[in-house]
């Protein structure tokens, strides 16, 4: 299951244009790339929940074989969304991933860890100082409390769980899956840890994160999934539907969608489809999701 229902408030105003899981990465929607990657790893049935701008996600996934779209009229949160999807799940471990993460974690290895650790949940964790909040020891989660003593790691948003643990959540109500896990720990339910320290990971949570991901992918610092159509070594990705007028200058790296530019100077910039930049526009280190006078 891909969790894709959130509002993406840290990415405003760009999430007024698209829901975060549909943000283009190298001119391809992240959600579609994630689905293709999951299918390449052998997952044949995928649930995607949606709420914010859900019509865009419903339209993007129309006709995708093996994909079930769960449209939520009200926001249900991570726990509520999973509980509401219980009717779509089989009686077998469920891989869950956030819809806004780009990573190189091997899904099969997380599933394998879960199969062998006798835990109700296995959470992929890594050492990321910015997000280290979960206390772990001996391959198990010990606490989600910020003031708990012990080694802290960051939850990647990737996990495997036994669907039966969702049954005690109220159906159709908003809830947080981490809050549910706190209760499970109180009941002495085992939550396992899969260490993903050697993998690349970003949650694409802010415009800076989004731009840094593009810089890494275009300059070779970050490994590209083989699902990308663009695999060139050129740091300048230009859509074949880009309209170019006059003399334009690109520097460092850029990713330009099906947009229009005229006599512009761009560096370290991502321009989405449908954007028409003003004549002579200058941009450095920017995400441009809509024509500048429309933001």
N, C-alpha and C positions, 0 to 999 in steps of 0.2 A: 504494500500500500504506500502510495505517495501522498504526503500531507501537503495540500496546496490551497488551503482555504483562507490563509491569513491576510491581514490588511497591508503588511509591509510598510508600516508608518515611518520607519527610519529611512525609507527610500522616497518619501514624498519630495517633490510633487510628481515624480515619475510614475509612481504606482496609481496615480489618477488616470494614467494612459493605458497601462497594462498591469495585470496581476503579476507579482514578482516571479512566479514560476515560468511565466512566458517571456521574461526578459531575454532578448537575444544574446547569445554568446557566440562570437564570431559569426553573426548574422543568422543563427539558428536558435529557436526557442529552447531554453534549458529544459523545460518539461518534456519536450519531444525527444531531445537528446538522451535524457534520463531513461525514458521508456525504451528507446532503442537499445540502450546499454543493458538494461535489465533483461530485455528479450534476448540479447546476444549471450547473456550469462545463463539463459535457459528458463527464465521465468515466463510462463505462458498465460498467467492470469494476473492482472494488475488492477488494483482499485485506486482511483484518484478522487479525493474529495475536493470540493471547491465551494466558495461562498463569495468572496470579493471579486467583482467583475466576472462572475461565474459563467456568463454567456460566452465570454471569449474562450474560456477553457473548454466549455461544452462544444463550441464550434471547432476548436483546434483538434479535439480528440474524436470528432465524429468519424466513424468508419474505421477506427483503429481496432484491429482484431485482438480479442483477448483483453480489452481494456473496459472496465466498468467505471462509469462516472457517477459519483455520489454528489448531487447538488444539494447544498444545505441552505434552507431558507433563512435560518438564523445561524450565527457563528457558534459552533459547538466546542471549539478548543481542541487540543490534541487528544485529550481523553474522550470527550464527547464524540468527536469525529470517528475515532476508532470503535467506540461502543456502537454507534449507529451503523457502522459497516459490518458488524458481526454477522449479519445475515448473508453477507456475500463471501464470508470466509469458509475455508475448508477446515476439517479437524486435523490440522497439521501446523507446524511453526510458521509464523507470518513474519516476513521481512518488512520492516517499516523504515522509510526514509523521508526526510524533509524535502520539500520541493524546491528549496532555494540553495542547496549545497552542491558544490563541485568538488570532487575528490577522486583519489585513485585507490580507495579501499576495495579489496577483492570481496565481493558479496559472498562468494562460495566459502571463503575462509571464515566469515562471520557465522554463516549457517553451520559450518562444520564445528566451530567452537561451541555453538549452542547445543548441537546434537550430543556433545560429549561431556557437558559440564553439569547436567542434572539441575539446571536452573529454570525458573519460570520465564525469565527475561535475560537476554544477553545484550549489553549496551556497548557499542564501539566507542572507545575512549582514547584520548591522546593527551600528551602534555602540551597545552597551549595556554600560556600564562594569562592571556587576555580573558579566557573563559574557564579557568580551572576553579571549579566550585564543588565537585563531587568527591567525597572522601572514599578512598578505596584501600583494600588490604587483602592480600592472599587471593587475588583474582575475583574478589567480590566487592559489590558496592556496600559501604558501611553506613553512609549518611549523606543526605542532601542538605543538611544544615550548614549555613555559611560559617558558623563559629565552631564546627566540629573539629577536634584535633586529629591530625594525621595527614597522609599524603593526598593531595588534591589533583584530580585530572579533569579534563573537559569532555563533556558529552558531545559527540559529533552529530547527533540527530539520526544516526543509523543504528538500528536495533533489530533483534529477533525476539518475538514473544509467543507464548502459547495463548491462543485466543481465549481459552477458558478463564484467564485472569481478568478479562474485560467484563464478564457477566455480572459482577457485583456493582459496576458503574450504572448510574441511572440512565436509561435509554432516552435520547432526545434532549438531554440537558447539557449545558456547558460544563466542562470539567477539564482539568489539566492532568495529563498522564503522569507527570512527575509527582503531583500531589497524591495520586493513586499509589505510586511506588513507595512514597513515604509510609503510607498505611500498610503496604505489604511488608515493608521492613519491620514495622512494629509487630506484625504477625509472624515474624521470623521466616518469611518467604525469601528464598535465595535469589539475588540479582547478580548475574555474572558480568564479567568484564572481558571484552576483546580488546587487546592493545593494538592501536593503529598508529603508533608513533612514527613509523618509517614511511607513512603515506602522506601525500599532499591533501590538504583540506581547506576550503574556505566556505563560509556561509553566505557570502555575497549580501551581507546585511546592510551596507551603507554604499553611497555612491563611490567613495574611495575604495572600498572592497571590490566593487564591480570593475572599476578602472584598473586596479592592480591585477585582477584576474586577467583582463585583456592584455595588459602589458606582458604578463608572464607567458600567456599562451602565444602571443605574436612574436616574442623575442626568444622563445625556446627555454625559458626558465621554468615553466610549468609544463608537465607532460600533457599532450592532447589525447583525448579519447579518440579511438579509431572511428567513432561515429560522426566526427566532423567531416563535412564536405571539403573544407579548406584545410589542406595539409602542406601548403607551400612554406618555404623558409622566409618568405617576404614578410616584413613587419607591417606592411600596409595592405590591409584587406579592403578591396573595393568591389562592391556589387556590380555585376554586369548590367544592372538596371539603374546605376547611378547616372544622372544627367550632369554633364560637365560643360561649363561655359567659361571662356576666358582663360586666364592664367592662374592656376591654383598651386599652392605650395603646401606639401605635407612634410612634417618633421617627426623624428623619433619613432612613433608608431601611431597608426590610426585604423579604425574599423568603420567603414562607411556603408550604410545600407542603401536601399533604393530611394535615394534622396536627390536633391538638386543643389549644386554648389556653383558659385561664380566669383572668380577672383578672390578666393578665401585663403587664409593662412591657418592651418590646423596642425596641432601637435598633441600627442597623447590624448586623443579624443575619440569618442564613440558617437556616431550619428545614426539614429534609427531610420527605418523605412518611413517615407512620407514627409520627411522634414525638408523644408525649403529654407536654406540659410540666406540671410540678407547679403546683398552684393558687398564684397569686401570684408566679410565677417572674419574676426580673429578669435580663435579659441585655443586654450592650452589647459590640458588636464580637465576636460569637461565631458560629461554625459549629456548629449543633446537629444531628448526624446520627442520633442515637438518643436515646431518652428519657434524661434526665440520670442517673438512678439505674442505668442499664444500661451506661454507659461504663466 
